[in-house]
């Protein structure tokens, strides 16, 4: 099953001249509105933020209940059967959003992609299957999908900075899952930063959002 983008994304326009873009994908069952509100608290004036919403599809993990989802999920374990078609379709959709920003005059190396949980999985896979360099990649409480196909399917972004963050008591995407993801990513990418947050569950915290803001500042500095 493929999670297509179903509606217009939530957009936080740049407050000054638009010279960079961050595209951020929500987690399972959420919408773009929640993360748009969070990103609005750490926004930079020259950066445009785009938070799309996934289409509602039946999700096997939740007994077939329909909810916003980028692809179908059967289990939250590292070696679960995966929705290959849906994951690749979601990556294609994100590639199209990147291309739309490029057509507006923002080069790929001034575009950052990221996401939370399932959205982070799409962002990471999208980055490595894109043959053009991005400014950075953010993965919060997430994992690398289709990891058995790596590194053979990698087309680019081996040297693009990655910020991977995970809570130590995450009951949904276990910390061990994040650690194994970090190990695989570290073998592919030379600029991975993996941070953990003591006592954080499957969510976010002020310290993490401050780290995200700093990462965006470093990867997307203002330009004339």
C-alpha positions, -999 to 999 in steps of 0.1 A, spaced: 0 0 0 13 34 -8 9 65 14 4 93 -10 4 129 1 -33 136 4 -36 173 10 -18 206 8 11 206 32 14 229 62 39 256 51 58 281 74 71 307 49 105 323 54 103 356 73 131 371 52 145 361 18 139 324 12 173 307 7 167 273 23 140 247 29 133 221 55 108 193 46 97 174 77 75 143 78 52 133 107 49 99 123 22 72 120 -14 85 127 -3 122 129 -6 151 105 17 179 94 1 204 118 17 190 150 53 192 137 47 225 120 38 240 154 69 225 169 92 237 141 76 272 143 91 275 178 127 271 165 123 286 130 151 305 113 141 336 92 156 325 59 142 290 60 109 278 46 94 248 65 71 223 48 52 197 68 31 174 45 4 150 57 3 114 46 -28 98 31 -50 77 53 -45 40 46 -52 7 64 -23 -1 87 -16 -37 95 1 -29 128 -32 -14 140 -55 -42 128 -62 -25 95 -75 7 110 -72 36 85 -49 65 96 -24 89 80 6 67 71 34 70 46 34 32 41 20 1 57 37 -13 89 33 -49 100 56 -48 131 80 -24 148 110 -48 148 143 -45 130 137 -76 109 99 -73 102 84 -78 68 83 -44 51 60 -27 26 87 -23 -1 63 -7 -26 48 17 -1 82 28 12 96 34 -23 65 53 -33 67 75 -2 104 82 -11 93 91 -47 68 116 -32 94 132 -11 118 134 -41 90 152 -59 87 178 -31 125 183 -32 123 188 -70 95 213 -65 117 234 -43 146 232 -67 122 246 -94 116 275 -71 153 282 -72 165 264 -40 194 241 -48 193 206 -33 223 214 -10 201 241 6 173 216 12 171 195 44 147 166 49 137 149 81 110 133 100 97 117 132 94 79 136 78 66 103 84 100 87 121 98 97 123 64 80 110 78 48 134 108 50 165 87 55 156 63 27 147 92 4 181 109 11 201 78 3 182 71 -29 186 107 -42 216 112 -64 219 149 -55 234 163 -23 212 176 4 220 200 32 212 176 60 190 148 72 171 146 105 158 113 119 139 115 153 129 83 171 132 64 138 148 36 119 163 27 85 137 10 63 147 -17 38 181 -20 56 188 -53 40 190 -36 7 218 -13 20 244 -2 9 237 -15 -26 208 9 -32 226 40 -21 228 67 -48 240 97 -28 243 117 4 271 95 19 288 127 32 256 147 41 253 155 78 228 134 97 213 141 131 197 109 145 180 113 179 163 87 202 148 85 236 162 60 261 128 47 271 110 47 238 83 19 240 74 21 203 107 22 184 130 7 210 163 24 216 181 -8 205 164 -4 171 178 31 169 212 19 179 212 -8 152 201 18 127 229 41 138 254 13 132 241 7 97 240 44 89 275 49 102 289 23 77 273 43 49 276 79 60 307 97 74 289 125 91 263 108 114 256 122 148 236 99 171 222 115 203 201 99 230 179 116 256 176 102 291 140 95 301 124 105 267 98 81 254 83 81 218 81 119 215 103 149 217 118 172 244 131 207 247 167 195 246 161 176 214 144 205 197 173 227 206 197 202 191 175 202 159 176 240 157 214 240 161 218 213 134 196 234 110 217 265 118 249 246 111 237 230 78 217 259 65 235 292 75 222 325 60 234 334 26 233 368 8 
